[in-house]
Amino acid sequence: MTLLNVERIKLFSTRSPYWCVALILIIGVGVSILFGATASDSSITLSNSQFWANLGMMVAMVMAALAITTEYRFGTIRNSVLAVPKRGSVLAAKTIVVALISAVMGLITSIIAYYLVLTIGGNHNGQMDISTSGDWRVLLGNTVIFALAAVIAVAVGTLVRQSAGAIAILLLWPLLVESIIGAFGKTGRNISEWLPFSAGSRFTQAANPQIEGEDLVSTSAPNWWQGLVVFALTALVLWIIALVVLKRRDA
Amino acid sequence: MIEAIGLSKAYGSTLAVNDLSFAVAPGTVTGFLGPNGAGKSTTMRMILGLDRPTKGKALINGIPYEEISKPLTKVGALLDANWIHPNRSAKSHLRWMAASNGIPASRVTEVLRVVGLEGVGDRAAGKFSLGMKQRLGLAGALLGDPGILLFDEPVNGLDPEGILWIRQFMKSLAAEGRTVLVSSHLLSEMAVTADHLVVIGKGHLISNSSTVDFIANATASTVRVRSPQLPQLRQLLVDQRIAFTDQDGYLSVSDAPIEQVGDIAGAAGLTLHELSGQSGSLEEAFIKLTGDSLEYGDRNPTAALAPGADPFAGPNTLTKGQN
């Protein structure tokens, strides 16, 4: 608990987390208002009301990565290790704090986005109804995805030790790398669907997401729980590698 | 009590610190002296558990730093005053450090007052001058009221007022019975600050003695004597087998105490115009001791003017130089 408080003080005594939290809210509100106002009636579904989340997750990852890379940038990692020589505890506390903040932002913004789309776009043919457990998963699933994304970001930040490098990896990986692989024919698409961020995004999608009546996901794609497992394992493995490297490396 | 036992650190094939052993006793300021790149900072980082030794170990009160619980209450360190987040206030910087070691928050205000930063605690540390950052670093080191303190080049870049302040501060900390280890590449600075000196060069231990002994051993003292009857005096010294060198207008006696030279002259009824002890400069002594172990830099700045390389000797020298 002490170390969580320490990481909380560290994080909230700098500016970047405030900016990131504000930016996630702005993205959630902005995207939802635009979507609600412009989308065709058939597109206004529960699943699509969370359009903001991909962009929002990127910002959450930037915040999480900066929490560790700025320590390297300004040398305060040495102070951290001097104060708490058990480096694993420092990394664990930092990860928990940023994952919690990220999760809370995912939860709050998801709900705000849902009500904005519902209010502006309306509920057509019960497409915005929340009845099944799958509906709840789609609405609140970003809480979990945001937390895991923050864990991945802290791990990458610890390994790379540079803000620019870490952010580049974290943004290019889901935006470019996974989709480029998906462009290499049917095999490429089959692989790409199981890559961490694509797989993770299945967790917050309806069972059979469609746009304009066309299937978005092939039958070989992971289902929602398989997607979550892939994403969570990625986070776990990266975090353990980061932990081992942090312990061995000169601070 | 700080102990280094066979401490070694290799970066690739370079040995930054090589089998270094020494102990730092409480109640004194111990200077950790060596030219730039001698391995002082690396050694301090290993003592503090930041860097992993390749071989050997460093102990603080008998245990490695990593095993100390609430280390800030036992050991305070100021290695680099720039290790601060520029947008974090001085107070917040100290607040998280205090929280991590169960130090009451009231102590933050206290140490800020001790180092004279009480008025600027809420300002972002990035806006501080180097002297203020140095004071903030010192406040961080004192936060847990530790019995052991390590400072790495604390006076680097400070103005004279700041240097004096830090110097007096370190002395008062040692006077309170604390163990103080302070590194520097300036012997003149250590001569007025430290009671004991651990001198290293190229990662090797060169000397470990009291400052007084180190300076006495390192600087050759000679006696300078001037007299209108210099030839007679010269003869007397030769008779007594005392070594001296002839200088321009005076003799420089190298292996006799000043009293003996005076007695010899007095017994012979010689008039003296000057009889004074001369000691070599500290810097010369330091360079002489660590000169072989300079990690980089021009080993012999006068090489270009060494015999055979007289710049006025004509084209012949040039040819030699090119070979």
Contacts between the chains, C-beta under 8 A, distances in Angstrom:
chain1	res1	chain2	res2	distance
A	2	B	99	6.7
A	2	B	100	6.8
A	2	B	102	7.0
A	3	B	100	6.9
A	5	B	99	5.6
A	6	B	96	5.1
A	6	B	99	5.0
A	6	B	100	4.5
A	9	B	92	6.5
A	9	B	95	5.7
A	9	B	96	4.2
A	9	B	99	6.0
A	10	B	88	7.8
A	10	B	96	5.0
A	13	B	85	7.7
A	13	B	88	4.7
A	13	B	89	6.7
A	13	B	92	3.6
A	13	B	93	7.7
A	13	B	95	7.6
A	13	B	96	7.2
A	14	B	85	5.7
A	14	B	87	5.1
A	14	B	88	5.5
A	15	B	87	5.4
A	70	B	85	6.5
A	74	B	82	7.7
A	74	B	83	6.8
A	74	B	84	6.5
A	74	B	85	5.0
A	74	B	86	6.7
A	75	B	80	6.1
A	75	B	82	6.3
A	75	B	83	3.7
A	75	B	84	7.8
A	76	B	83	5.6
A	76	B	84	6.6
A	76	B	85	5.6
A	78	B	50	5.8
A	78	B	79	6.9
A	78	B	80	7.5
A	78	B	83	5.5
A	79	B	83	5.6
A	79	B	97	6.7
A	79	B	140	7.1
A	81	B	49	7.2
A	81	B	50	6.1
A	82	B	48	6.1
A	82	B	49	7.8
A	82	B	50	7.2
A	82	B	71	6.7
A	82	B	72	7.3
A	82	B	77	6.1
A	83	B	71	7.0
A	83	B	72	5.6
A	83	B	96	8.0
A	83	B	97	5.3
A	83	B	100	4.3
A	83	B	101	6.0
A	84	B	100	5.4
A	85	B	49	5.2
A	85	B	65	6.0
A	85	B	66	4.3
A	85	B	67	7.9
A	85	B	68	7.2
A	85	B	71	6.1
A	86	B	66	7.4
A	248	B	52	7.4
A	250	B	45	7.4
A	250	B	50	6.5
A	250	B	51	4.2
A	250	B	52	6.2
A	251	B	45	8.0
A	251	B	50	4.4
A	251	B	51	7.3
